[in-house]
Amino acid sequence: MYFATLLARTEDGWEASDTELDDMETLADLAELARESAADEDETVLVFIEQEEGWFGIVRVDGEDDPRVFVSDAAAAARSSYGELLLTDELLGRDPDLGLDGLADLPDPDAEDEIPAARDEEDSLTEEEDDDSAAVPAGPVGDPRLLDDLGVGEKELLAVTGDALGTIAEVLGATDVLETVR
């Protein structure tokens, strides 16, 4: 079961709103949703996504700055459609121009060289292909310091277990508003 919410920091404290992620396709879409939820364009907005007993992710959007992301377990999140929103090539240290989707590995139609024969199913993976399949690490990825100035340091964030969002909201002083949308 998934839970997603937006927490916007205002002059009066935190405001929470339940959010639906089904229409989100990219991290940029998610960041734009966060910006739209802010009453003031310079407000800090946190997007919390949690899969019960699986993983959690936090996206921090500060005004027009690029979003900062932390995911507690990239391998678990990679098996989730919502996790895929957060696990960008940049976050995983991938170069999107290297053909991770397989398109860049196709032969150049203008090249005069012979098109290589298809590989038999029995052929083993090349070392590069094997690296691609293991490119999503088990464990945390992203910026574990994205909540430092809000009272949740790197060490604390990496140690969070159980009700991760509840634990973080408690430190932020946002438990009551979080519970209203749960």
Secondary structure, DSSP 8 states (H G I E B T S, - for coil): -EEEEEEEEETTEEEEEE---TT--SHHHHHHHHHHH-SSTT-EEEEEEEETTTEEEEEEEETTS--EEEES-HHHHHTSHHHHHH--HHHHT--GGG-TTSGGGS--TT--S-------TTS---HHHHHHHT-S-SS-EE-TTTTGGGT--HHHHHH--SSHHHHHHHHHT-HHHHHHH-
